[in-house]
Amino acid sequence: MGGSSALVSELPEHASLLWRNPDPKPSYDVVIVGGGGHGLATAYYLAKQHGIRNVAVLEKGWLAGGNMARNTAVIRSNYLWDESARIYEHSLQLWETLEQELEYPLLFSQRGLLGLAHNVQDVQEGKRRVYANRLNGIDAQWLEPDEIAKVCPIVNLSQDIRYPVHGATFQPRAGIAKHDHVAWGFARMADRLGVDLVQNCEVTGIDVRQGRVVRVQTTRGAISAEKVALATAGHSSVVAGLAGIRLPLQSHPLQALVSELLEPVHPTVVMSGSVHVYVSQAHKGELVVGAGIDAYTGYGRRGAFHIIERQMAAAVELFPVFARAHLLRTWAGIVDVSPDASPIVGLTDVEGLYLNCGWGTGGFKATPGIGWCLADTIVHDAPHPYVEPFTLERFTTGALIAEHGAAGVAGVAH
């Protein structure tokens, strides 16, 4: 869940001015289950790129009230493997013009991202990722400690600490955006194009007849559909199970927090895999701090205190200037993690049913890219080239895309 204000957002009071709040129709060409960033982006690109506008996005609560409201909004594309770099770089390129396209202030800030190295292995893996990024045409640099000081002067570069900094990867085009504005921008434009955004509509069943999806059952009645796409993040395995599909996913809490408002002092985004923390400063001034996932599985949004304690210790060691900052708020989201820490996207054995899940903590940065690719996949009933390596079949063929440590934070891909 990768830094903006990152406060848990609620539906804005002016939402009625941004989009309609329609009742669901009896049938649609495409039904998208999940009204977060991925679902809204998919609906927008279906309407904008492909002219398919008889589309409904079904959300059990309010739009973007799940992980989209609970992430730390880091955007980057410096992943190790070619397949990952390709989809995230496609997304980053869309981010760079998205504010103009959606005609909405997303507060996309390309302030760069540092990935700190604290030991020989970190240095070797970091340089390997830089070289791989360059081969894929992605901006990436390796910085020595004196160069890090020029990019982010407040990082503790002393060699007498537990985890001394020996260097860092740096992607200048990386950055942050305001997550709720992103959702509202996609929702507003999708609504303008005729998409129905149906809130307070939980999917309780998926009807399959002769191997093909025919309708979804909801708390607001049955809705027929030619095609159904699932974009429900941490609840993906539960929703897919309604159609008889078992997914190799584990759902975990992922915690984050923000500080009180501060003057602008932190100019970039800093990540550290060895100490499991990443820190940025939001537009309003609060520090946004994230960590690795809680080890236990579940669908609760309350994480363990020791995770916060450890991430605070790491953050204060890296940034002593923040030692007296007051903690304002903590929260958690539910992330869906696949065995190789890469997403699962594409067709299923049920005709007309499409998956988009397993993003772990990398979902926000992929929002426009996966919306684009999933819309194309739905229209052509074949995986878009950027998501073709991420089909469910890779767990049978063994063509895994292992992004556990390669993504920069051990255990899961931030």
C-alpha positions in Angstrom: 0.0 0.0 0.0 2.5 2.0 -1.2 2.6 8.6 0.6 0.0 11.1 0.6 -2.0 12.3 3.5 -2.9 8.6 3.9 -5.6 9.4 6.4 -8.5 7.0 6.2 -10.8 8.8 3.8 -14.5 9.0 3.9 -16.9 9.8 1.0 -16.6 13.5 0.4 -19.5 15.8 1.1 -19.4 17.0 -2.5 -19.5 13.5 -3.9 -23.0 14.1 -5.3 -21.4 16.8 -7.5 -18.7 14.4 -8.7 -20.8 11.4 -9.7 -24.3 10.0 -9.7 -25.5 7.5 -7.1 -27.7 5.3 -9.3 -29.7 2.2 -8.5 -28.4 -0.9 -10.3 -30.0 -1.8 -13.6 -31.1 -5.4 -14.2 -28.2 -6.2 -16.5 -24.9 -4.8 -17.8 -22.3 -5.7 -20.4 -19.6 -5.7 -17.7 -19.9 -5.8 -14.0 -16.8 -4.9 -11.9 -16.9 -6.1 -8.3 -14.9 -3.7 -6.2 -15.1 0.1 -6.2 -11.5 0.8 -5.3 -8.8 2.3 -7.5 -8.4 -0.8 -9.7 -12.1 -1.2 -10.3 -12.7 2.5 -11.0 -9.7 2.7 -13.3 -10.9 -0.4 -15.2 -14.4 1.0 -15.7 -12.9 4.3 -16.9 -10.7 2.7 -19.5 -13.5 0.4 -20.7 -15.5 3.5 -21.4 -12.8 5.8 -22.6 -10.5 3.4 -24.6 -13.1 0.9 -25.8 -16.4 2.6 -25.8 -18.0 0.1 -23.5 -20.2 2.2 -21.3 -23.0 -0.2 -20.1 -20.8 -1.0 -17.1 -21.4 -1.2 -13.4 -18.9 -0.9 -10.5 -20.4 -2.6 -7.4 -19.0 -1.5 -4.0 -20.2 -3.0 -0.8 -19.4 0.2 1.1 -18.5 3.6 -0.3 -16.3 4.1 -3.3 -12.6 3.8 -2.4 -13.3 3.0 1.2 -11.1 -0.1 1.4 -7.3 -0.3 0.7 -7.5 2.8 -1.6 -8.3 4.9 1.5 -5.7 3.1 3.7 -2.5 3.1 1.7 0.6 5.2 1.8 0.5 6.1 -1.9 4.0 5.5 -3.1 4.4 5.3 -6.9 7.5 3.8 -8.5 8.5 1.3 -11.2 12.0 0.2 -10.2 11.2 -3.5 -9.8 13.8 -6.2 -10.6 12.1 -8.6 -13.0 11.3 -7.7 -16.5 7.6 -8.6 -16.2 7.1 -6.5 -13.1 9.1 -3.5 -14.4 7.0 -3.6 -17.6 3.6 -3.2 -16.0 4.7 -0.7 -13.3 6.6 1.4 -15.8 3.5 1.4 -18.1 1.6 2.6 -15.0 4.1 5.3 -14.1 4.0 6.7 -17.7 0.2 6.9 -17.3 0.6 8.6 -13.9 2.7 11.3 -15.6 -0.3 12.6 -17.7 -3.2 11.3 -15.6 -4.0 14.6 -13.8 -4.5 16.3 -17.2 -6.5 13.4 -18.5 -8.9 13.1 -15.6 -9.1 16.9 -15.2 -8.7 16.5 -11.4 -5.9 17.5 -9.0 -4.3 14.3 -8.1 -1.3 16.0 -6.4 1.1 13.6 -8.2 4.6 14.7 -6.9 7.6 13.1 -8.6 10.0 13.7 -5.7 12.1 10.6 -6.2 12.6 7.4 -4.1 15.6 6.2 -2.2 16.0 2.5 -1.4 18.7 2.3 1.3 21.4 -0.4 1.5 22.7 -1.4 5.0 25.0 -4.3 4.3 27.0 -6.0 1.5 24.0 -8.0 0.3 21.8 -4.9 0.2 24.5 -3.1 -1.9 24.8 -6.0 -4.3 21.1 -6.5 -4.7 20.5 -2.7 -5.1 23.1 -2.4 -7.9 21.7 -5.5 -9.6 18.2 -3.8 -9.6 19.7 -0.5 -11.0 21.3 -2.4 -13.9 18.1 -4.4 -14.6 16.1 -1.1 -14.5 18.4 0.5 -17.0 18.2 -2.4 -19.3 14.4 -1.9 -19.3 14.7 1.8 -20.0 13.7 2.8 -16.4 15.4 5.7 -14.7 17.6 4.3 -11.9 20.8 5.4 -10.2 23.1 4.1 -7.5 24.1 6.7 -4.9 26.9 6.6 -2.5 26.3 8.1 1.0 27.6 11.6 0.1 25.2 11.6 -2.8 22.3 10.5 -0.6 23.0 13.5 1.6 22.4 15.8 -1.4 19.0 14.1 -2.2 17.8 13.8 1.4 19.9 15.7 4.0 18.0 14.5 7.0 18.9 10.8 6.6 21.2 9.6 9.3 24.5 8.7 7.5 26.5 7.9 10.7 28.4 4.6 10.5 28.0 4.1 14.3 24.4 3.0 14.2 22.8 -0.5 14.0 22.1 -0.3 10.3 24.6 2.2 8.7 23.8 3.4 5.2 26.2 2.2 2.6 24.4 3.5 -0.4 21.0 3.6 -2.1 19.1 3.0 -5.3 17.3 6.1 -6.5 14.5 6.6 -9.0 14.0 10.3 -9.7 10.6 9.8 -11.4 9.1 8.0 -8.4 6.9 9.9 -6.0 3.5 10.1 -4.3 -0.1 11.2 -5.1 -3.2 11.9 -3.0 -4.9 8.6 -3.0 -8.5 9.7 -2.4 -8.2 12.3 -5.2 -7.1 9.5 -7.5 -10.2 7.5 -6.8 -12.5 10.5 -7.1 -10.9 11.5 -10.4 -11.5 8.1 -11.9 -15.0 7.9 -10.5 -15.9 11.3 -11.8 -14.8 10.6 -15.3 -16.2 7.1 -15.4 -19.6 8.5 -14.3 -19.4 11.2 -17.1 -18.9 8.4 -19.6 -22.0 6.6 -18.4 -20.7 4.0 -16.0 -23.0 3.3 -13.0 -21.1 3.5 -9.7 -23.3 1.5 -7.3 -22.4 1.9 -3.6 -23.7 -0.1 -0.6 -24.1 -3.1 -2.9 -22.4 -6.2 -1.7 -22.0 -9.2 -4.0 -23.3 -12.3 -2.2 -23.1 -14.8 -5.1 -21.8 -15.4 -8.6 -24.1 -17.5 -10.8 -22.4 -19.8 -13.3 -24.3 -21.7 -15.9 -22.7 -24.3 -18.2 -19.2 -22.9 -17.4 -20.1 -19.3 -18.0 -20.9 -16.4 -15.7 -24.4 -15.2 -16.1 -25.2 -12.9 -13.1 -24.2 -11.7 -9.7 -26.4 -11.8 -6.6 -26.2 -8.7 -4.5 -27.8 -7.1 -1.5 -29.6 -4.9 -3.9 -30.9 -7.8 -6.2 -29.7 -10.0 -9.0 -27.7 -8.3 -11.8 -27.1 -10.1 -15.1 -23.8 -9.6 -16.9 -22.0 -10.7 -20.0 -18.7 -10.4 -18.2 -17.7 -10.0 -14.5 -14.3 -8.7 -13.3 -13.2 -9.1 -9.7 -11.1 -6.3 -8.1 -11.6 -6.8 -4.4 -8.0 -6.8 -3.0 -7.8 -8.5 0.4 -11.2 -10.2 0.0 -10.4 -11.6 -3.5 -10.2 -15.2 -2.3 -13.6 -14.9 -0.6 -15.3 -13.3 -3.7 -13.7 -15.7 -6.2 -14.9 -18.6 -4.0 -18.5 -17.5 -4.8 -17.8 -18.8 -8.3 -16.1 -22.0 -7.1 -12.6 -20.7 -7.8 -9.8 -21.3 -5.2 -7.0 -18.8 -5.3 -3.4 -19.2 -3.9 -3.7 -16.0 -1.7 -3.1 -15.1 1.9 -4.7 -12.0 3.4 -2.7 -10.0 5.9 -3.1 -6.8 7.8 -0.7 -4.0 6.7 -0.3 -1.1 9.1 0.7 2.5 8.5 0.6 5.7 10.5 1.0 9.5 10.2 2.5 12.1 12.5 1.3 15.5 13.4 1.6 18.3 10.8 5.2 19.4 10.3 6.9 22.0 8.2 8.3 20.6 4.9 11.6 18.9 5.8 11.5 15.5 4.0 12.0 16.1 0.3 11.7 12.5 -1.1 10.5 9.0 -0.3 12.9 6.8 1.7 12.6 3.0 1.9 14.6 0.5 3.9 14.1 -3.2 3.5 16.6 -4.2 6.2 14.7 -2.3 8.9 11.3 -2.6 7.3 10.2 1.0 7.1 9.5 3.6 4.5 8.8 7.3 5.1 7.6 10.3 3.1 6.0 13.6 3.9 2.5 14.3 2.7 1.3 17.5 1.0 -0.3 18.8 4.2 2.9 18.1 6.2 2.4 14.9 8.1 5.0 12.1 8.0 3.6 9.0 6.4 5.3 5.8 7.7 4.7 2.3 6.6 6.2 -1.1 7.4 6.1 -4.8 6.4 2.9 -6.9 6.8 1.8 -8.5 10.0 2.7 -12.2 9.9 -0.7 -13.5 10.8 -3.5 -14.0 8.2 -7.0 -12.6 8.6 -9.5 -10.0 7.4 -9.2 -7.7 10.4 -8.0 -4.2 10.1 -6.2 -4.1 13.5 -2.5 -5.0 13.4 -0.1 -5.9 16.1 1.5 -3.2 18.3 5.0 -4.7 18.0 5.0 -3.9 14.2 4.4 -0.2 15.0 7.0 -0.3 17.7 9.6 -1.7 15.4 8.8 0.7 12.5 9.0 3.6 14.9 12.4 2.5 16.2 13.7 2.1 12.6 12.2 5.5 11.5 13.8 7.3 14.4 17.2 5.7 13.8 17.1 6.7 10.1 15.7 10.2 10.9 16.7 11.4 14.3 15.2 14.8 13.5 11.7 13.1 13.9 12.4 11.7 17.4 10.1 14.2 19.1 7.3 14.2 16.5 3.9 13.1 17.8 2.1 10.1 16.4 -1.3 11.3 15.1 -3.0 8.2 13.7 -2.5 4.5 12.9 -4.6 2.2 10.8 -4.4 -1.0 8.7 -5.6 -2.4 5.4 -6.0 -5.9 4.2 -3.5 -7.0 1.5 -3.7 -10.1 -0.6 -0.3 -11.8 -1.1 0.4 -14.5 -3.7 3.1 -17.2 -3.3 5.6 -15.2 -5.5 4.5 -11.7 -4.2 3.3 -10.8 -7.7 -0.3 -10.2 -8.9 -2.7 -12.6 -10.5 -4.5 -11.1 -13.5 -6.4 -12.6 -16.4 -9.0 -15.1 -17.4 -10.4 -18.0 -15.3 -11.9 -21.4 -16.1 -15.3 -19.7 -15.8 -16.0 -18.0 -19.2 -16.5 -14.3 -18.8 -15.0 -14.1 -15.3 -11.8 -12.2 -14.9 -9.3 -11.9 -12.0 -7.3 -9.0 -10.7 -5.7 -9.7 -7.3 -2.6 -10.6 -5.4 -1.0 -7.2 -5.6 0.1 -7.3 -2.0 1.2 -3.8 -1.1 1.9 -2.8 -4.7 -1.6 -2.1 -5.8 -1.8 1.7 -5.6 1.1 2.4 -7.8 -0.3 0.1 -10.5 -3.8 1.7 -10.5 -3.9 3.3 -14.0 -1.7 0.6 -15.6 -3.8 -2.3 -14.4 -7.0 -0.5 -15.2 -5.8 0.0 -18.8 -4.6 -3.7 -19.1 -7.6 -5.3 -17.4 -10.0 -3.3 -19.6 -8.1 -4.5 -22.7 -8.1 -8.1 -21.3 -11.9 -8.0 -20.8 -12.6 -6.5 -24.3 -10.4 -9.0 -26.2 -11.0 -12.0 -23.8 -7.2 -12.5 -23.8 -4.5 -11.2 -21.5 -3.0 -7.8 -22.5 0.8 -8.4 -23.2 1.8 -6.6 -20.0 -0.3 -8.9 -17.8 0.1 -12.1 -19.7 2.9 -13.3 -17.4 0.7 -12.9 -14.4 -2.0 -15.4 -15.2 -3.1 -18.0 -12.6 -1.6 -20.7 -14.7 1.9 -19.7 -13.7 1.5 -21.6 -10.4 1.0 -24.8 -12.5 3.7 -24.2 -15.0 6.3 -22.9 -12.5 6.9 -19.6 -14.4 6.9 -17.6 -11.2 7.8 -13.9 -10.8 9.4 -13.8 -7.4 9.4 -10.2 -6.2 9.8 -10.9 -2.5 13.1 -9.3 -1.7 13.7 -7.9 -5.2 11.1 -5.3 -4.8 13.0 -3.5 -2.1 11.3 -4.6 1.1 11.7 -8.1 2.3 8.6 -10.2 2.6 6.3 -8.3 0.3 6.5 -6.0 -2.7 5.9 -2.4 -1.6 
